[in-house]
Amino acid sequence: MSQKLENKVAVITGGNSGIGLATAKLFSKEGAKVAITGRDEKTLQEAAAEISNSALAIKVDTLDLTTLDEAYQQIENKFGKIDVLVVNAGIFKGAPLTDFTEELFDEISNINFKGTFFTIQKALPYLNDGSSIVITGSAAAVAGTENASAYAASKAAVRALARNFSADLVSRKIRVNVLSPGHIETPIHGRLGLSDKEVKGLRAKLASGVPIKRVGTAEEMANGYLFLASADSSFMLGAEIVIDGGWQQL
């Protein structure tokens, strides 16, 4: 490995599965001291063991903002100040517009939008000047997808946060950028209440709509996060990288 993150402190929220876990593992291989957060204690500990012996796993619920304060303090106590913050924690839930409830709307907004806002705001005292913040967006934010209006809007909102937070933090040379995946093979599909057969069918349907006729992998996304986290992207500020197999563009 090139050790692009040698001795850097990297925090990945939602780092206990899927894209977040793949990113945490890559960052560790690239020399970073890694901390992950998530809502499930069991998968957090399993993920930490996959990443490295020194990885720190902390249970955080972004609906309870006090857990963010406690997590950042633990990270600073073990590793020092943060150089890379990947704000990846989020959910996807869809429903027909006519059936959408206020409770479902609030859940999506509170985790994806409000959670992102305060994950970054509360990190500010713990971030080194010149650090990199990467927010997970979604190609769905501009693609127009059936039954995904609230999710897509929440991801459009975090895209706007990256621009505005960049303006707020440019005096500290903190870069805020967005990585927006398209259809990716991750455990999130298995959390939709579908059978294994239905999950396979869903992924095949999603792949059929991608110009290169497959869904992406978590490892492909991790390479994008590494670029935005490292000095390779030092001239990028308030920008977005879309990795979606051409789904948004073609």
VENHUTA-V442932 format. One record per residue. NEAR is the number of other ideal C-beta (glycine too) atoms within 8 Angstrom. Layout:
[[NEAR] [NEAR]]
This chain:
[[6] [4] [7] [12] [15] [8] [6] [11] [13] [17] [14] [15] [16] [14] [17] [14] [10] [11] [15] [17] [15] [13] [17] [16] [11] [13] [16] [12] [7] [14] [11] [14] [9] [16] [18] [20] [16] [17] [6] [8] [6] [6] [10] [15] [9] [9] [17] [11] [7] [7] [12] [6] [3] [6] [14] [12] [14] [12] [11] [12] [7] [15] [6] [6] [8] [6] [11] [13] [9] [9] [12] [13] [9] [11] [15] [11] [5] [7] [9] [4] [8] [16] [13] [16] [15] [16] [13] [12] [14] [11] [8] [7] [9] [6] [9] [6] [7] [4] [6] [10] [7] [5] [6] [11] [10] [8] [10] [13] [11] [11] [13] [15] [11] [10] [13] [13] [9] [11] [14] [15] [7] [10] [14] [8] [5] [10] [14] [7] [7] [7] [12] [13] [16] [15] [15] [15] [13] [11] [13] [11] [12] [8] [9] [4] [7] [3] [8] [10] [8] [12] [14] [15] [9] [13] [14] [10] [10] [16] [14] [8] [13] [16] [9] [8] [11] [14] [8] [6] [10] [9] [4] [8] [7] [13] [12] [15] [18] [14] [15] [17] [13] [16] [13] [13] [8] [9] [7] [9] [11] [7] [6] [8] [3] [9] [5] [6] [6] [8] [12] [8] [8] [11] [12] [8] [8] [10] [11] [7] [7] [15] [7] [6] [6] [7] [12] [14] [9] [14] [8] [10] [16] [13] [9] [11] [15] [15] [10] [13] [15] [11] [5] [7] [12] [6] [4] [8] [9] [8] [8] [10] [11] [9] [12] [14] [12] [9] [13] [10] [6] [4]]
